[in-house]
Amino acid sequence: MGLVSPRKVYADQTDIDTRLVRELVAAQFPQWAALPLERVDSGGLVNAIYRLGPDLSVRLLLRPSNTDIVQREQAKLAALAPFLPVAIPSVEAIGSPTDAFPGEWSVHHWLSGTHPSPDALADPHGLATDLAAFVDAFRRIDLPDRPPAYPGERRTRAPMASMDSSTRKAIGELDGLIDTRAALASWEESLAAPYDGREVWVHSDLTPSNLLVSVEGRLTAVLDFETCGVGDPACDLFPVWYLLPANVRDEFRAVLDVDDATWLRGRGRVLSQALIVLAYHKDTNPALANDARHAIGEVLAAPQ
């Protein structure tokens, strides 16, 4: 097996390859040292991921931190799992920093399934039902610890205002690649949508790369809970434009009882994120860039 490193996402990211991961596992978890190890080309922006045997994965932060981020993730996932209708990651072990890797790292239970593609959904109606059930269950969570999903937006009646500058900048950088006039008009309409301040638990990043589906097309797992917390319910409307075909969006919306203002804010959040992702990763991360292009196209095709 080649000693393959993940693609460079950040100039200052740590060098991670198969040899390093194998050495870490062998030194700290010898019971798993003999298992086969293979890098997973996830296209992610936070972790390098390696599959360890049939049932485990190893996750290492591209930019290791000396904070307790991995331990906080373990506690959060354990607290959320009982409330949710599909599988989510579980941390099986936490590795200690070393000279070669100066941060905590983790071993997770491997979750089966494939990332859905909006152009190849086996059961769009079933997936829409599953996603709505997941979001609804998430909204009903009641835990004493309520971390904010987006700390800079809290306690404001204009939670998207902090996104305005970066969104407009991305629109400018994509001139010639997208319809920038339509993007700006759509963004400004969403930016003006009112918000009553209601907060619920949100995942905040329900994009295709964070979802797993079965061969039959049904939702089997949701990944990446790093930014989840309490926030605007519009944060979890991402599947509408990232994934679901137009003819099933009303089903998803009806289950969650989404009003017009929340719908507009959700559309704006998707557009903002997709614009920024495309502007930054169009030449470096094809998977993320393609997802972003699709979402932008769906938003701009929607009636204004």
ChimeraX commands (.cxc) that place a marker at each C-alpha (Angstrom):
marker #1 position 0.00,0.00,0.00 radius 0.5
marker #1 position 1.34,3.46,-0.91 radius 0.5
marker #1 position 2.09,5.98,1.79 radius 0.5
marker #1 position -0.52,8.40,0.52 radius 0.5
marker #1 position -1.08,11.82,2.07 radius 0.5
marker #1 position -4.33,13.76,1.86 radius 0.5
marker #1 position -4.35,16.68,-0.57 radius 0.5
marker #1 position -3.18,19.97,0.84 radius 0.5
marker #1 position -6.17,22.02,1.97 radius 0.5
marker #1 position -4.23,24.55,4.07 radius 0.5
marker #1 position -0.68,25.78,3.65 radius 0.5
marker #1 position -0.01,25.15,7.34 radius 0.5
marker #1 position -1.59,21.71,7.66 radius 0.5
marker #1 position 0.34,18.86,9.24 radius 0.5
marker #1 position 1.90,16.23,6.98 radius 0.5
marker #1 position -0.18,13.06,7.45 radius 0.5
marker #1 position 0.37,9.79,5.61 radius 0.5
marker #1 position -0.29,6.08,6.03 radius 0.5
marker #1 position 3.03,5.45,7.78 radius 0.5
marker #1 position 2.30,8.09,10.43 radius 0.5
marker #1 position -1.20,6.77,11.11 radius 0.5
marker #1 position 0.01,3.19,11.35 radius 0.5
marker #1 position 2.74,4.20,13.80 radius 0.5
marker #1 position 0.24,6.10,15.96 radius 0.5
marker #1 position -2.18,3.17,16.06 radius 0.5
marker #1 position 0.55,0.60,16.77 radius 0.5
marker #1 position 2.04,2.63,19.62 radius 0.5
marker #1 position -1.20,3.63,21.35 radius 0.5
marker #1 position -3.73,0.94,20.37 radius 0.5
marker #1 position -1.74,-2.23,19.69 radius 0.5
marker #1 position -4.91,-4.33,19.63 radius 0.5
marker #1 position -5.65,-2.75,16.23 radius 0.5
marker #1 position -2.08,-2.64,14.89 radius 0.5
marker #1 position -2.48,-5.58,12.51 radius 0.5
marker #1 position -5.66,-4.32,10.84 radius 0.5
marker #1 position -5.42,-3.09,7.24 radius 0.5
marker #1 position -5.24,0.69,6.87 radius 0.5
marker #1 position -6.37,2.71,3.87 radius 0.5
marker #1 position -6.79,6.45,3.31 radius 0.5
marker #1 position -10.34,7.65,2.58 radius 0.5
marker #1 position -10.48,10.42,-0.02 radius 0.5
marker #1 position -13.32,12.26,1.69 radius 0.5
marker #1 position -12.68,15.72,0.26 radius 0.5
marker #1 position -13.15,17.05,3.79 radius 0.5
marker #1 position -11.74,20.33,5.03 radius 0.5
marker #1 position -11.12,19.43,8.69 radius 0.5
marker #1 position -9.87,15.84,9.05 radius 0.5
marker #1 position -7.74,13.29,7.28 radius 0.5
marker #1 position -9.64,9.98,7.44 radius 0.5
marker #1 position -8.25,6.44,7.23 radius 0.5
marker #1 position -10.26,3.23,7.29 radius 0.5
marker #1 position -8.91,0.78,9.86 radius 0.5
marker #1 position -10.07,-2.76,9.24 radius 0.5
marker #1 position -13.76,-3.37,8.45 radius 0.5
marker #1 position -15.28,-1.62,11.45 radius 0.5
marker #1 position -13.15,1.41,12.37 radius 0.5
marker #1 position -11.80,4.68,11.01 radius 0.5
marker #1 position -9.04,7.00,12.18 radius 0.5
marker #1 position -9.53,10.76,12.06 radius 0.5
marker #1 position -6.72,13.28,12.41 radius 0.5
marker #1 position -7.18,17.05,12.30 radius 0.5
marker #1 position -5.42,18.59,9.30 radius 0.5
marker #1 position -4.44,21.40,11.64 radius 0.5
marker #1 position -3.97,19.72,15.04 radius 0.5
marker #1 position -5.08,21.63,18.09 radius 0.5
marker #1 position -3.90,21.35,21.68 radius 0.5
marker #1 position -7.43,22.04,22.88 radius 0.5
marker #1 position -9.89,19.34,23.94 radius 0.5
marker #1 position -11.81,19.45,20.63 radius 0.5
marker #1 position -11.75,15.65,20.19 radius 0.5
marker #1 position -12.96,14.99,23.73 radius 0.5
marker #1 position -15.73,17.56,23.33 radius 0.5
marker #1 position -16.74,15.87,20.09 radius 0.5
marker #1 position -16.93,12.50,21.86 radius 0.5
marker #1 position -19.16,13.90,24.59 radius 0.5
marker #1 position -21.42,15.71,22.12 radius 0.5
marker #1 position -21.94,12.67,19.90 radius 0.5
marker #1 position -22.71,10.42,22.86 radius 0.5
marker #1 position -25.30,12.90,24.14 radius 0.5
marker #1 position -27.03,13.36,20.77 radius 0.5
marker #1 position -27.16,9.76,19.54 radius 0.5
marker #1 position -30.16,8.57,21.64 radius 0.5
marker #1 position -32.37,11.29,20.17 radius 0.5
marker #1 position -31.70,10.62,16.48 radius 0.5
marker #1 position -33.38,8.16,14.06 radius 0.5
marker #1 position -30.23,7.19,12.10 radius 0.5
marker #1 position -26.65,6.36,13.00 radius 0.5
marker #1 position -24.13,9.09,13.78 radius 0.5
marker #1 position -20.39,8.77,14.45 radius 0.5
marker #1 position -19.20,7.33,17.73 radius 0.5
marker #1 position -15.71,7.84,19.13 radius 0.5
marker #1 position -14.25,4.48,20.18 radius 0.5
marker #1 position -10.88,5.80,21.40 radius 0.5
marker #1 position -8.89,9.04,21.63 radius 0.5
marker #1 position -5.19,9.08,20.80 radius 0.5
marker #1 position -2.66,11.31,22.54 radius 0.5
marker #1 position -0.42,13.92,20.89 radius 0.5
marker #1 position 3.10,12.93,19.85 radius 0.5
marker #1 position 6.09,14.73,18.40 radius 0.5
marker #1 position 5.03,13.54,14.95 radius 0.5
marker #1 position 1.38,14.55,15.41 radius 0.5
marker #1 position 0.96,17.35,17.97 radius 0.5
marker #1 position -2.73,16.97,18.72 radius 0.5
marker #1 position -5.38,14.54,19.87 radius 0.5
marker #1 position -6.78,12.16,17.26 radius 0.5
marker #1 position -9.63,9.67,17.33 radius 0.5
marker #1 position -10.77,6.21,16.30 radius 0.5
marker #1 position -14.41,6.02,15.21 radius 0.5
marker #1 position -16.83,3.24,14.45 radius 0.5
marker #1 position -17.09,2.88,10.65 radius 0.5
marker #1 position -20.51,3.82,9.24 radius 0.5
marker #1 position -21.64,2.08,6.07 radius 0.5
marker #1 position -23.27,3.71,3.07 radius 0.5
marker #1 position -22.39,6.02,0.21 radius 0.5
marker #1 position -22.68,9.76,-0.25 radius 0.5
marker #1 position -25.83,10.61,-2.23 radius 0.5
marker #1 position -25.64,12.41,-5.56 radius 0.5
marker #1 position -28.52,14.67,-6.63 radius 0.5
marker #1 position -28.28,13.18,-10.13 radius 0.5
marker #1 position -28.58,9.56,-8.98 radius 0.5
marker #1 position -31.06,9.27,-6.12 radius 0.5
marker #1 position -32.60,5.79,-5.94 radius 0.5
marker #1 position -35.57,6.93,-3.80 radius 0.5
marker #1 position -35.96,10.73,-3.70 radius 0.5
marker #1 position -39.29,10.61,-1.86 radius 0.5
marker #1 position -37.97,8.21,0.76 radius 0.5
marker #1 position -34.81,10.24,1.24 radius 0.5
marker #1 position -36.81,13.45,1.63 radius 0.5
marker #1 position -38.93,11.74,4.30 radius 0.5
marker #1 position -35.83,10.43,6.10 radius 0.5
marker #1 position -34.08,13.82,6.06 radius 0.5
marker #1 position -37.17,15.62,7.33 radius 0.5
marker #1 position -37.50,13.06,10.15 radius 0.5
marker #1 position -33.85,13.59,11.09 radius 0.5
marker #1 position -34.18,17.40,11.15 radius 0.5
marker #1 position -37.43,17.16,13.12 radius 0.5
marker #1 position -35.82,14.86,15.68 radius 0.5
marker #1 position -32.86,17.20,15.95 radius 0.5
marker #1 position -35.15,20.16,16.59 radius 0.5
marker #1 position -36.82,18.31,19.45 radius 0.5
marker #1 position -33.59,17.63,21.35 radius 0.5
marker #1 position -33.60,19.04,24.87 radius 0.5
marker #1 position -30.20,18.97,26.55 radius 0.5
marker #1 position -28.88,21.24,29.31 radius 0.5
marker #1 position -25.76,22.07,27.30 radius 0.5
marker #1 position -26.82,24.29,24.38 radius 0.5
marker #1 position -23.73,25.40,22.43 radius 0.5
marker #1 position -24.43,27.93,19.67 radius 0.5
marker #1 position -24.18,26.63,16.11 radius 0.5
marker #1 position -22.86,30.00,14.94 radius 0.5
marker #1 position -21.62,32.00,17.95 radius 0.5
marker #1 position -21.33,35.28,16.05 radius 0.5
marker #1 position -25.01,35.24,15.10 radius 0.5
marker #1 position -26.59,34.72,18.51 radius 0.5
marker #1 position -29.05,37.12,20.09 radius 0.5
marker #1 position -29.65,39.10,16.94 radius 0.5
marker #1 position -32.71,39.61,14.78 radius 0.5
marker #1 position -30.53,39.62,11.66 radius 0.5
marker #1 position -28.48,36.42,12.05 radius 0.5
marker #1 position -27.29,36.44,8.44 radius 0.5
marker #1 position -25.87,39.94,8.49 radius 0.5
marker #1 position -22.46,38.60,9.53 radius 0.5
marker #1 position -22.38,36.58,6.29 radius 0.5
marker #1 position -23.05,39.53,4.02 radius 0.5
marker #1 position -19.52,40.75,3.37 radius 0.5
marker #1 position -18.05,37.30,2.62 radius 0.5
marker #1 position -21.02,36.41,0.41 radius 0.5
marker #1 position -20.71,39.54,-1.71 radius 0.5
marker #1 position -16.96,38.99,-1.97 radius 0.5
marker #1 position -17.52,35.44,-3.27 radius 0.5
marker #1 position -20.06,36.67,-5.80 radius 0.5
marker #1 position -17.49,39.11,-7.15 radius 0.5
marker #1 position -14.84,36.40,-7.38 radius 0.5
marker #1 position -17.16,34.16,-9.40 radius 0.5
marker #1 position -17.92,36.70,-12.12 radius 0.5
marker #1 position -17.88,34.81,-15.41 radius 0.5
marker #1 position -18.61,31.45,-13.73 radius 0.5
marker #1 position -22.13,32.14,-12.45 radius 0.5
marker #1 position -24.91,34.66,-13.02 radius 0.5
marker #1 position -23.66,37.19,-10.49 radius 0.5
marker #1 position -26.64,39.55,-10.89 radius 0.5
marker #1 position -29.10,36.75,-10.13 radius 0.5
marker #1 position -26.96,35.57,-7.21 radius 0.5
marker #1 position -26.86,39.05,-5.70 radius 0.5
marker #1 position -30.63,39.52,-6.12 radius 0.5
marker #1 position -31.34,36.15,-4.49 radius 0.5
marker #1 position -28.94,36.86,-1.64 radius 0.5
marker #1 position -30.44,40.28,-0.93 radius 0.5
marker #1 position -33.95,38.82,-0.87 radius 0.5
marker #1 position -32.87,36.21,1.70 radius 0.5
marker #1 position -30.92,38.76,3.70 radius 0.5
marker #1 position -34.09,40.83,4.11 radius 0.5
marker #1 position -36.17,37.89,5.39 radius 0.5
marker #1 position -37.29,38.47,9.00 radius 0.5
marker #1 position -36.26,36.24,11.91 radius 0.5
marker #1 position -38.10,35.96,15.21 radius 0.5
marker #1 position -35.09,34.72,17.16 radius 0.5
marker #1 position -36.38,31.18,17.77 radius 0.5
marker #1 position -33.54,28.71,18.27 radius 0.5
marker #1 position -33.54,24.93,17.93 radius 0.5
marker #1 position -30.85,22.26,17.72 radius 0.5
marker #1 position -29.41,22.21,14.19 radius 0.5
marker #1 position -26.77,20.11,12.46 radius 0.5
marker #1 position -25.97,23.15,10.26 radius 0.5
marker #1 position -24.18,21.32,7.43 radius 0.5
marker #1 position -26.50,18.72,5.87 radius 0.5
marker #1 position -24.66,18.60,2.56 radius 0.5
marker #1 position -24.18,15.40,0.50 radius 0.5
marker #1 position -20.66,14.83,1.85 radius 0.5
marker #1 position -22.11,14.58,5.37 radius 0.5
marker #1 position -24.87,12.10,4.50 radius 0.5
marker #1 position -24.76,8.35,3.86 radius 0.5
marker #1 position -27.46,6.38,2.06 radius 0.5
marker #1 position -28.14,2.70,1.43 radius 0.5
marker #1 position -28.25,0.99,-1.98 radius 0.5
marker #1 position -32.00,1.55,-1.84 radius 0.5
marker #1 position -31.44,5.29,-1.44 radius 0.5
marker #1 position -32.58,5.68,2.17 radius 0.5
marker #1 position -30.69,7.68,4.78 radius 0.5
marker #1 position -28.45,5.47,6.93 radius 0.5
marker #1 position -26.19,7.92,8.74 radius 0.5
marker #1 position -25.30,11.58,9.22 radius 0.5
marker #1 position -21.69,12.71,9.69 radius 0.5
marker #1 position -19.68,15.70,10.92 radius 0.5
marker #1 position -21.29,17.27,13.97 radius 0.5
marker #1 position -18.49,19.74,14.59 radius 0.5
marker #1 position -20.65,22.85,14.03 radius 0.5
marker #1 position -23.94,21.55,15.42 radius 0.5
marker #1 position -25.67,23.42,18.22 radius 0.5
marker #1 position -28.66,25.68,18.73 radius 0.5
marker #1 position -29.49,28.26,16.10 radius 0.5
marker #1 position -31.86,29.45,13.39 radius 0.5
marker #1 position -34.08,26.56,12.12 radius 0.5
marker #1 position -33.19,27.70,8.58 radius 0.5
marker #1 position -29.71,26.22,9.08 radius 0.5
marker #1 position -31.00,22.71,8.39 radius 0.5
marker #1 position -32.72,23.36,5.05 radius 0.5
marker #1 position -29.51,22.62,3.12 radius 0.5
marker #1 position -30.80,19.36,1.53 radius 0.5
marker #1 position -33.54,21.28,-0.28 radius 0.5
marker #1 position -31.07,22.86,-2.71 radius 0.5
marker #1 position -28.02,20.66,-2.32 radius 0.5
marker #1 position -29.75,17.34,-2.89 radius 0.5
marker #1 position -33.51,17.01,-3.26 radius 0.5
marker #1 position -35.21,17.30,-6.66 radius 0.5
marker #1 position -37.80,20.05,-6.99 radius 0.5
marker #1 position -40.75,17.63,-7.03 radius 0.5
marker #1 position -40.12,16.39,-3.46 radius 0.5
marker #1 position -39.11,19.65,-1.77 radius 0.5
marker #1 position -42.68,20.43,-0.76 radius 0.5
marker #1 position -42.85,17.12,1.13 radius 0.5
marker #1 position -39.73,18.00,3.09 radius 0.5
marker #1 position -41.06,21.50,3.78 radius 0.5
marker #1 position -44.49,20.30,4.88 radius 0.5
marker #1 position -43.14,17.83,7.43 radius 0.5
marker #1 position -41.07,20.59,9.03 radius 0.5
marker #1 position -43.79,23.26,8.69 radius 0.5
marker #1 position -41.37,25.82,7.22 radius 0.5
marker #1 position -42.78,29.33,6.85 radius 0.5
marker #1 position -41.85,31.65,3.98 radius 0.5
marker #1 position -39.30,33.71,5.93 radius 0.5
marker #1 position -37.46,30.62,7.19 radius 0.5
marker #1 position -37.48,29.17,3.67 radius 0.5
marker #1 position -35.87,32.35,2.31 radius 0.5
marker #1 position -33.24,32.39,5.05 radius 0.5
marker #1 position -32.48,28.72,4.38 radius 0.5
marker #1 position -32.10,29.43,0.68 radius 0.5
marker #1 position -29.76,32.31,1.48 radius 0.5
marker #1 position -27.62,30.22,3.81 radius 0.5
marker #1 position -27.21,27.57,1.12 radius 0.5
marker #1 position -26.34,30.18,-1.49 radius 0.5
marker #1 position -23.81,31.90,0.77 radius 0.5
marker #1 position -22.05,28.69,1.73 radius 0.5
marker #1 position -22.01,27.35,-1.83 radius 0.5
marker #1 position -20.66,30.61,-3.25 radius 0.5
marker #1 position -17.84,30.74,-0.71 radius 0.5
marker #1 position -16.98,27.06,-1.20 radius 0.5
marker #1 position -16.91,27.40,-4.98 radius 0.5
marker #1 position -14.81,30.57,-4.90 radius 0.5
marker #1 position -12.26,29.01,-2.57 radius 0.5
marker #1 position -12.17,25.40,-3.78 radius 0.5
marker #1 position -13.02,25.52,-7.48 radius 0.5
marker #1 position -9.46,24.57,-8.45 radius 0.5
marker #1 position -8.49,22.41,-5.47 radius 0.5
marker #1 position -11.43,20.26,-4.34 radius 0.5
marker #1 position -13.54,18.96,-7.26 radius 0.5
marker #1 position -16.09,17.11,-5.09 radius 0.5
marker #1 position -16.95,20.12,-2.94 radius 0.5
marker #1 position -16.88,22.45,-5.94 radius 0.5
marker #1 position -19.34,20.27,-7.87 radius 0.5
marker #1 position -21.73,20.13,-4.91 radius 0.5
marker #1 position -21.51,23.92,-4.62 radius 0.5
marker #1 position -22.17,24.46,-8.34 radius 0.5
marker #1 position -25.25,22.26,-8.13 radius 0.5
marker #1 position -26.63,24.11,-5.10 radius 0.5
marker #1 position -26.04,27.51,-6.67 radius 0.5
marker #1 position -27.81,26.38,-9.84 radius 0.5
marker #1 position -30.82,25.10,-7.87 radius 0.5
marker #1 position -31.09,28.30,-5.82 radius 0.5
marker #1 position -30.89,30.54,-8.87 radius 0.5
marker #1 position -33.45,28.38,-10.71 radius 0.5
marker #1 position -35.97,28.82,-7.88 radius 0.5
marker #1 position -38.65,31.51,-8.24 radius 0.5
marker #1 position -37.51,34.77,-6.68 radius 0.5
marker link #1:1,2 radius 0.2
marker link #1:2,3 radius 0.2
marker link #1:3,4 radius 0.2
marker link #1:4,5 radius 0.2
marker link #1:5,6 radius 0.2
marker link #1:6,7 radius 0.2
marker link #1:7,8 radius 0.2
marker link #1:8,9 radius 0.2
marker link #1:9,10 radius 0.2
marker link #1:10,11 radius 0.2
marker link #1:11,12 radius 0.2
marker link #1:12,13 radius 0.2
marker link #1:13,14 radius 0.2
marker link #1:14,15 radius 0.2
marker link #1:15,16 radius 0.2
marker link #1:16,17 radius 0.2
marker link #1:17,18 radius 0.2
marker link #1:18,19 radius 0.2
marker link #1:19,20 radius 0.2
marker link #1:20,21 radius 0.2
marker link #1:21,22 radius 0.2
marker link #1:22,23 radius 0.2
marker link #1:23,24 radius 0.2
marker link #1:24,25 radius 0.2
marker link #1:25,26 radius 0.2
marker link #1:26,27 radius 0.2
marker link #1:27,28 radius 0.2
marker link #1:28,29 radius 0.2
marker link #1:29,30 radius 0.2
marker link #1:30,31 radius 0.2
marker link #1:31,32 radius 0.2
marker link #1:32,33 radius 0.2
marker link #1:33,34 radius 0.2
marker link #1:34,35 radius 0.2
marker link #1:35,36 radius 0.2
marker link #1:36,37 radius 0.2
marker link #1:37,38 radius 0.2
marker link #1:38,39 radius 0.2
marker link #1:39,40 radius 0.2
marker link #1:40,41 radius 0.2
marker link #1:41,42 radius 0.2
marker link #1:42,43 radius 0.2
marker link #1:43,44 radius 0.2
marker link #1:44,45 radius 0.2
marker link #1:45,46 radius 0.2
marker link #1:46,47 radius 0.2
marker link #1:47,48 radius 0.2
marker link #1:48,49 radius 0.2
marker link #1:49,50 radius 0.2
marker link #1:50,51 radius 0.2
marker link #1:51,52 radius 0.2
marker link #1:52,53 radius 0.2
marker link #1:53,54 radius 0.2
marker link #1:54,55 radius 0.2
marker link #1:55,56 radius 0.2
marker link #1:56,57 radius 0.2
marker link #1:57,58 radius 0.2
marker link #1:58,59 radius 0.2
marker link #1:59,60 radius 0.2
marker link #1:60,61 radius 0.2
marker link #1:61,62 radius 0.2
marker link #1:62,63 radius 0.2
marker link #1:63,64 radius 0.2
marker link #1:64,65 radius 0.2
marker link #1:65,66 radius 0.2
marker link #1:66,67 radius 0.2
marker link #1:67,68 radius 0.2
marker link #1:68,69 radius 0.2
marker link #1:69,70 radius 0.2
marker link #1:70,71 radius 0.2
marker link #1:71,72 radius 0.2
marker link #1:72,73 radius 0.2
marker link #1:73,74 radius 0.2
marker link #1:74,75 radius 0.2
marker link #1:75,76 radius 0.2
marker link #1:76,77 radius 0.2
marker link #1:77,78 radius 0.2
marker link #1:78,79 radius 0.2
marker link #1:79,80 radius 0.2
marker link #1:80,81 radius 0.2
marker link #1:81,82 radius 0.2
marker link #1:82,83 radius 0.2
marker link #1:83,84 radius 0.2
marker link #1:84,85 radius 0.2
marker link #1:85,86 radius 0.2
marker link #1:86,87 radius 0.2
marker link #1:87,88 radius 0.2
marker link #1:88,89 radius 0.2
marker link #1:89,90 radius 0.2
marker link #1:90,91 radius 0.2
marker link #1:91,92 radius 0.2
marker link #1:92,93 radius 0.2
marker link #1:93,94 radius 0.2
marker link #1:94,95 radius 0.2
marker link #1:95,96 radius 0.2
marker link #1:96,97 radius 0.2
marker link #1:97,98 radius 0.2
marker link #1:98,99 radius 0.2
marker link #1:99,100 radius 0.2
marker link #1:100,101 radius 0.2
marker link #1:101,102 radius 0.2
marker link #1:102,103 radius 0.2
marker link #1:103,104 radius 0.2
marker link #1:104,105 radius 0.2
marker link #1:105,106 radius 0.2
marker link #1:106,107 radius 0.2
marker link #1:107,108 radius 0.2
marker link #1:108,109 radius 0.2
marker link #1:109,110 radius 0.2
marker link #1:110,111 radius 0.2
marker link #1:111,112 radius 0.2
marker link #1:112,113 radius 0.2
marker link #1:113,114 radius 0.2
marker link #1:114,115 radius 0.2
marker link #1:115,116 radius 0.2
marker link #1:116,117 radius 0.2
marker link #1:117,118 radius 0.2
marker link #1:118,119 radius 0.2
marker link #1:119,120 radius 0.2
marker link #1:120,121 radius 0.2
marker link #1:121,122 radius 0.2
marker link #1:122,123 radius 0.2
marker link #1:123,124 radius 0.2
marker link #1:124,125 radius 0.2
marker link #1:125,126 radius 0.2
marker link #1:126,127 radius 0.2
marker link #1:127,128 radius 0.2
marker link #1:128,129 radius 0.2
marker link #1:129,130 radius 0.2
marker link #1:130,131 radius 0.2
marker link #1:131,132 radius 0.2
marker link #1:132,133 radius 0.2
marker link #1:133,134 radius 0.2
marker link #1:134,135 radius 0.2
marker link #1:135,136 radius 0.2
marker link #1:136,137 radius 0.2
marker link #1:137,138 radius 0.2
marker link #1:138,139 radius 0.2
marker link #1:139,140 radius 0.2
marker link #1:140,141 radius 0.2
marker link #1:141,142 radius 0.2
marker link #1:142,143 radius 0.2
marker link #1:143,144 radius 0.2
marker link #1:144,145 radius 0.2
marker link #1:145,146 radius 0.2
marker link #1:146,147 radius 0.2
marker link #1:147,148 radius 0.2
marker link #1:148,149 radius 0.2
marker link #1:149,150 radius 0.2
marker link #1:150,151 radius 0.2
marker link #1:151,152 radius 0.2
marker link #1:152,153 radius 0.2
marker link #1:153,154 radius 0.2
marker link #1:154,155 radius 0.2
marker link #1:155,156 radius 0.2
marker link #1:156,157 radius 0.2
marker link #1:157,158 radius 0.2
marker link #1:158,159 radius 0.2
marker link #1:159,160 radius 0.2
marker link #1:160,161 radius 0.2
marker link #1:161,162 radius 0.2
marker link #1:162,163 radius 0.2
marker link #1:163,164 radius 0.2
marker link #1:164,165 radius 0.2
marker link #1:165,166 radius 0.2
marker link #1:166,167 radius 0.2
marker link #1:167,168 radius 0.2
marker link #1:168,169 radius 0.2
marker link #1:169,170 radius 0.2
marker link #1:170,171 radius 0.2
marker link #1:171,172 radius 0.2
marker link #1:172,173 radius 0.2
marker link #1:173,174 radius 0.2
marker link #1:174,175 radius 0.2
marker link #1:175,176 radius 0.2
marker link #1:176,177 radius 0.2
marker link #1:177,178 radius 0.2
marker link #1:178,179 radius 0.2
marker link #1:179,180 radius 0.2
marker link #1:180,181 radius 0.2
marker link #1:181,182 radius 0.2
marker link #1:182,183 radius 0.2
marker link #1:183,184 radius 0.2
marker link #1:184,185 radius 0.2
marker link #1:185,186 radius 0.2
marker link #1:186,187 radius 0.2
marker link #1:187,188 radius 0.2
marker link #1:188,189 radius 0.2
marker link #1:189,190 radius 0.2
marker link #1:190,191 radius 0.2
marker link #1:191,192 radius 0.2
marker link #1:192,193 radius 0.2
marker link #1:193,194 radius 0.2
marker link #1:194,195 radius 0.2
marker link #1:195,196 radius 0.2
marker link #1:196,197 radius 0.2
marker link #1:197,198 radius 0.2
marker link #1:198,199 radius 0.2
marker link #1:199,200 radius 0.2
marker link #1:200,201 radius 0.2
marker link #1:201,202 radius 0.2
marker link #1:202,203 radius 0.2
marker link #1:203,204 radius 0.2
marker link #1:204,205 radius 0.2
marker link #1:205,206 radius 0.2
marker link #1:206,207 radius 0.2
marker link #1:207,208 radius 0.2
marker link #1:208,209 radius 0.2
marker link #1:209,210 radius 0.2
marker link #1:210,211 radius 0.2
marker link #1:211,212 radius 0.2
marker link #1:212,213 radius 0.2
marker link #1:213,214 radius 0.2
marker link #1:214,215 radius 0.2
marker link #1:215,216 radius 0.2
marker link #1:216,217 radius 0.2
marker link #1:217,218 radius 0.2
marker link #1:218,219 radius 0.2
marker link #1:219,220 radius 0.2
marker link #1:220,221 radius 0.2
marker link #1:221,222 radius 0.2
marker link #1:222,223 radius 0.2
marker link #1:223,224 radius 0.2
marker link #1:224,225 radius 0.2
marker link #1:225,226 radius 0.2
marker link #1:226,227 radius 0.2
marker link #1:227,228 radius 0.2
marker link #1:228,229 radius 0.2
marker link #1:229,230 radius 0.2
marker link #1:230,231 radius 0.2
marker link #1:231,232 radius 0.2
marker link #1:232,233 radius 0.2
marker link #1:233,234 radius 0.2
marker link #1:234,235 radius 0.2
marker link #1:235,236 radius 0.2
marker link #1:236,237 radius 0.2
marker link #1:237,238 radius 0.2
marker link #1:238,239 radius 0.2
marker link #1:239,240 radius 0.2
marker link #1:240,241 radius 0.2
marker link #1:241,242 radius 0.2
marker link #1:242,243 radius 0.2
marker link #1:243,244 radius 0.2
marker link #1:244,245 radius 0.2
marker link #1:245,246 radius 0.2
marker link #1:246,247 radius 0.2
marker link #1:247,248 radius 0.2
marker link #1:248,249 radius 0.2
marker link #1:249,250 radius 0.2
marker link #1:250,251 radius 0.2
marker link #1:251,252 radius 0.2
marker link #1:252,253 radius 0.2
marker link #1:253,254 radius 0.2
marker link #1:254,255 radius 0.2
marker link #1:255,256 radius 0.2
marker link #1:256,257 radius 0.2
marker link #1:257,258 radius 0.2
marker link #1:258,259 radius 0.2
marker link #1:259,260 radius 0.2
marker link #1:260,261 radius 0.2
marker link #1:261,262 radius 0.2
marker link #1:262,263 radius 0.2
marker link #1:263,264 radius 0.2
marker link #1:264,265 radius 0.2
marker link #1:265,266 radius 0.2
marker link #1:266,267 radius 0.2
marker link #1:267,268 radius 0.2
marker link #1:268,269 radius 0.2
marker link #1:269,270 radius 0.2
marker link #1:270,271 radius 0.2
marker link #1:271,272 radius 0.2
marker link #1:272,273 radius 0.2
marker link #1:273,274 radius 0.2
marker link #1:274,275 radius 0.2
marker link #1:275,276 radius 0.2
marker link #1:276,277 radius 0.2
marker link #1:277,278 radius 0.2
marker link #1:278,279 radius 0.2
marker link #1:279,280 radius 0.2
marker link #1:280,281 radius 0.2
marker link #1:281,282 radius 0.2
marker link #1:282,283 radius 0.2
marker link #1:283,284 radius 0.2
marker link #1:284,285 radius 0.2
marker link #1:285,286 radius 0.2
marker link #1:286,287 radius 0.2
marker link #1:287,288 radius 0.2
marker link #1:288,289 radius 0.2
marker link #1:289,290 radius 0.2
marker link #1:290,291 radius 0.2
marker link #1:291,292 radius 0.2
marker link #1:292,293 radius 0.2
marker link #1:293,294 radius 0.2
marker link #1:294,295 radius 0.2
marker link #1:295,296 radius 0.2
marker link #1:296,297 radius 0.2
marker link #1:297,298 radius 0.2
marker link #1:298,299 radius 0.2
marker link #1:299,300 radius 0.2
marker link #1:300,301 radius 0.2
marker link #1:301,302 radius 0.2
marker link #1:302,303 radius 0.2
marker link #1:303,304 radius 0.2
view
